Each structure stands twice: as structure tokens, then as C-alpha cells.
Amino acid sequence: MEAMLKIVLAMLVAALVAARGLVKKSLSPSGAVAGFVVLSLSMASGIRFGALVLAFYLSSSFLTKYKSDEKRGVDDDFKEGGQRDWLQVLANSAGGTLLSLAVAYYTGWEDKCMDSKGDALVTGLLGGILGYYACCAGDTWSSEVGVLSKSQPRLITTMQVVPRGTNGGVTLLGTAAAAVGGAFIGLVYVLTGMLTTPCRGSTMLRQWEALPLGCLAGFIGSLMDSLLGATVQFSGMCKVRKKVVGKPGPTVKRITGEDFLSNNGVNFASALLTSLVTAAISLLVF
């Protein structure tokens, strides 16, 4: 009965958030459906996991709309309100959701602290979840804030100045925003964990180390995303539209990268790699 109530509440919250996303135009219809599924599964797996999804989604939606008029002329894929579709939603949440379900199943749906001496597998999985969402938040915060930087971005592989909107272009403002975004996810992880986990004393105090770990994951994830963007994601200047585009064409002059991965593919790959890195670090730290 308790498990069923938990599932119903998770679905109710997810439905409200998905409906809000449609009204605010931060989600397309397909994105709302995907978001409903992701948030329902995450919240059913644990309140903390649902909180991480919400923290990433709500903060990213806010930053996407922040100074949107300035971004409209830079971002080739700009959509009013963000309008994330199902592919974008899953690229930024599928891995984290699967890890959350794995933790819930392994622990008997009980929330746990990170403690490698007590349970190394759970600690690694929790570290992976933290890293996954910290990377996604860091990358989004970096993109949405960095594009407003007064300084020109530099390509991460060569440090040459490139036009705004070029995949793999980095700025100090964007990099700092990535670290702050990751730290924000780390803070949400710690605060919700204090309310939901049974661990106490020194073990609970050590959970605060997830805050700098989230900050590091946001930073690393943003750099990984930029590196992949500069190498396996195409960027070119359209001679007709006078702006950076993400696909080759007869009127497009290549700036950098190969047309191998889409933006969604790069996001998923960087989040997965960051998740593996933070999982390994968590085993050493906790």
C-alpha cells in the first residue's frame, strides 16, 4: 500500500510539472511525455533522485529564458521558451534515471548515504547519478550564461577565437557557470539526502563532500562537452543567414568539428563519461 501511494504521488507531481512545461513552453508535447515518464520513475526510485531532476529542469528552463532576446540571434536552434523535445529530455536524463532505478532495486527502495566502506556499489552508483545531473546542469548553465559573455569564445582545442554559438567554444563566464551549476546540483543532493537518508553522525557530515564533487563534475562535464563539440559535432558559418549553424550545406563554411554526433548525442556522451568519472571519485572520497 505504501509503495503504491509513493508511485501515485510521483506520477501526480510528474504530471503537474509536465503540464507546467507545456504551458510555459519549456517542453514540447513529446518532451512533456518524456519528462513525465522520467520524473515519475525518478521520484518513485527516491525523493532525492526526483529532486535532482527537478533542480536541473527548473534551473535550466529559467536560464534558457533569461535574456532570450539576446540569444535568439546567436543560437541556430533557438526556440521560444526552450521547447525541449523528447530527445533532449532523454539525452539529459535517461542515464540518471536508469542509475536511480538500479540503486532503488539494489537497496530495496531505501535511500542510502555514500559510504564505500558500507556499500561500495551503492556509493559508486550514487556518485554516478550526482555526476550525471551535475554535468547536464553544468553544460546547460555554461551554454545559457556563456553565450552572454562580453568576451569572444575560444575553441577549446586550439584556443583560437571563434564566433558565438560555435560548438566547443568556451569563455571564462561560461566555465564558471558550469561549476556553479554542478555545485547547485550537489547542494540539492546533500539537502534532500539529509531529509531522506537514515545515516547519521560523521557519515552524514561527510555527505557535504558531494557539494564540491558536484562542482567538479559540472566543470569536467562542461569541458568534456566542449571537447566533443569541437571534434565530433559540426559547426559552420552560413553565408546567407550570417550565423553559426550545426549542419553542413552549400552555403556553409566549416569552422570546426565533424558531422558525427548531434547536440543530443554530445550531451549524452559527456554526461555518461562524467558519471563514470564521479562514480570512481566517490569511491575514493566517501
RADA-V602444 format. One line per field, one symbol per residue. ss: DSSP state (@ for helix, = for strand, . for the rest). psi: psi as a letter, one per 30 degrees, with the letter a starting at -180 (. if undefined). A space follows every 10 residues. Layout:
ss: ???
psi: ???
This chain:
ss: .@@@@@@@@@ @@@@@@@@@@ @@@@..=.@@ @@@@@@@@@@ @@@@@.@@@@ @@@@@@@@@@ @@@@@..@@@ @@........ ...=.@@@@@ @..@@@@@@@ @@@@@@@... .........@ @@@@@@@@@@ @@@@@@@@@@ @@@@@@.... ...==..... =.......== .@@@@@@@@@ @@@@@@@@@@ @@@@@@.... @@@@@@..@@ @@@@@@@@@@ @@@@@@@@@@ @...====.. ..===..... .=====.... ..@@@@@@@@ @@@@@@@@@@ @@@@@.
psi: eeeeeeeeee eeeeeeeeee eeefgfklee eeeeeeeeee eeeeekeeee eeeeeeeeee eeeefkhfee fefejfgkkk fehkaeeeee egfeeeeeee eeeeeeghhk klljjfeeje eeeeeeeeee eeeeeeeeee eeeeeefgkf lklkkfffgk kllkfkkfkl leeeeeeeee eeeeeeeeee eeefffkfll beeeefffff efeeeeeeee eeeeeeeeef egkkkljkfe fhlklgkllf gkkkelllie kleeeeeeee eeeeeeefee eefee.
